[in-house]
Every structure is written in structure tokens, then in C-alpha cells.
Amino acid sequence: MGSVSIRNARKSYGALEILHGVSIDIADGEFVILVGPSGCGKSTLLRMIAGLEEISGGEIAIDGKVVNSLPPKARDIAMVFQSYALYPHMTVEQNMGFSLKLARAGKDEINQRVGKAATVLGLDPYLKRYPRHLSGGQRQRVAMGRAMVRDPKVFLFDEPLSNLDAKLRVQMRSEIKQNHQRLKTTMIYVTHDQIEAMTMADRIVVMHDGVVEQIGTPLDLYDRPANLFVAGFIGSPAMNLLGGKVADGAFIAADGTRIALDRAVPDSASATLGVRPEHFRLDPNGIPAEILTVEPTGAETQVLMRLAGHEVMGVFRERLTVGPGENLRVSPETGSLHLFDATTGQRIER
């Protein structure tokens, strides 16, 4: 069992408080990703779980046992860092089995565990090679294998794909997800890349300035962001946010543009409307929008427009034959609109 329970965890460096009471429950076998901008505290929290940073307040429990005062080696965790940190003078096989050798495991046990991990990770052909003879993706797999042979209760990943090129990142995302499905071991993964979080996680923890903004499945966060920060952070291209007010069952932008709402909400003198780029559709009777840039990607066309006094991004499946300076008429899909209180930033529910 590898459940992780974090209760009101705090971290301070002198008078500077980095984490402000974080609470998260992670079930055994769950793949949870901590995501947020640089400086939000996600890597600090991961290092606190690993025992590499002391906890200033609250408690962290692994498999029901509080580990606040335990050293890293006693926590039954394995960590994969951004840097592969492989020993250049050791073969792949020796790198993967080194921690077991230090633990004085028998030769047969080491060979059995290394062999099993190598098969899972597709490293069998490379066991006798040295790190300098491997690609970046292969080195990352060796780093994962080195963690796997320990058979830990929890895997911790600290931005492990940051050093890889775009194509290899996509490949490794798939490989890590497949390995989780095979191993069924608890994994906690830190990244600033929300695409990684959306494509890999069972649940995502969105952090900002040392607090948890929202916890949920990828689609929960995408479809029902709890506040303006989550709305703007999750999704690529980002959600469009328009300032205005709510009156008589409609959102009224600052320039007077009126957008009908699909639900009854109280009137508000200050509100923010959220529209995802893919939720604009072409409509001859829609809102006029001036085209600023057109970016065809093949499968779709991204159009930056000036609409209702705001610069907004629209994503269309149609092959548009328009250019900057021209005009379109578009309508947001009323069933996919998001509304937030402009003062508190919190989502306005039905």
C-alpha cells in the first residue's frame, strides 16, 4: 500500500513562508500531478514528501505512518530527478542495480529485479551499454529503472522530462503513463507543463503561491475551473477572459456587447466571462470580430481576434481563407461559458 496523506503542511525559511497549509489525500496506486507556475511551491512539497526538506508544520503520512521525522531512506520512496544523474563509468545494468548493491542485496535478487525493470522499460538491449551511448529518452528510462528496482511504495518525479526535446517528451509521457498502468504504484509527479498534467494524471493538484487552488481530474479542472487562476492556467491556448457585468440574464462586456447566458445567475456589477478558444463558432448573426493574426496548424486554425473590446483567441476546425484586418462574426457556445466573480475570482455556479 502506498497512500499519501498531507495535512496542513507548511514550509518556512525564516520569516518567509513558502507553503501555507497544504492538504492533499492521495490513494494507493493513484497518479497525481502537482502543477503550477515556477515558485508556486510544488517542488518544495515533493521534496518534503521525500524527506529532502524539513516540514515546518502539519504532517505527512505514507501508508498511514507519519514520516515527518524519518530520513529519506526510511520512507520507502524512490525519486526520479530532472537530471538523470547516472554514473558514467557504470553500465545500464550496474546503474540500475547500484542501490540494491549498497543495500547488500544478493546477486540473484539484483539480477532478477534489474531484469524485470529492464523488460518493463524496454531496456533489455542496452543493459551492457554506458550512459554516453544512450539517447536522452533512454537515459531517462534508466533513471526510472533505478527507482523501480527498489520496489518502493511511492514514486516521486521532479520535472523528469524538462531536458527532453518536444517529440521525445510526447513519447516519454506515454511511456510513463503505461508504466504506471503496469506497476499500479502510487506516483506523485511535479511539472509546470499543464499539457503533461492533463495527458498523464488521474488527478491534478493546481498550486499557486504556496496554496492549493483546486484538486480534480483533468476534465474536472478543464470543464469546471474553480477560479480565475485555474481557468487561465489549465488549457492551451488559454481560456479567454472578458471583463464586464451580469444583468437581465446576460453578460454585458465593457463595450456594451451582450452575450446571452444559459442559466439564471444574480446580477453583478463586476464579473468575468470565460470562453475557451474552441468554443467559438462561426455565425453570420454573431458578434463582429476583427482578425489580428491567423495561425493554421493543419488540423485547425487559430485566430487572434479583437472582440467586445478584448483580444481573444479562437480555434476553428474550418480552413479559413481570411487574413489580418478582415472581419468575422462569431458566437460563443452558450452551454460552455464560464462565469467568475471579478472581485474574489471564484466561479459563479448555476
Secondary structure, DSSP 8 states (H G I E B T S, - for coil): ---EEEEEEEEEETTEEEEEEEEEEE-TT-EEEEE-STTSSHHHHHHHHHTSS--SEEEEEETTEE-TTS-GGGS-EEEE-SS----TTS-HHHHHHHHHHHTT--HHHHHHHHHHHHHHHT-GGGTTS-GGGS-HHHHHHHHHHHHHTT--SEEEEESTTTTS-HHHHHHHHHHHHHHHHHH--EEEEEES-HHHHHHH-SEEEEEETTEEEEEE-HHHHHHS-SBHHHHHHSSSS--EEEEEEEETTEEEETT--EEE-SS----EEEEEEEE-GGGEEEEEEEEEEEEEEEEE-SS-EEEEEEETTEEEEEEESS-----TT-EEEEEE-GGG-EEEETTT-BB---
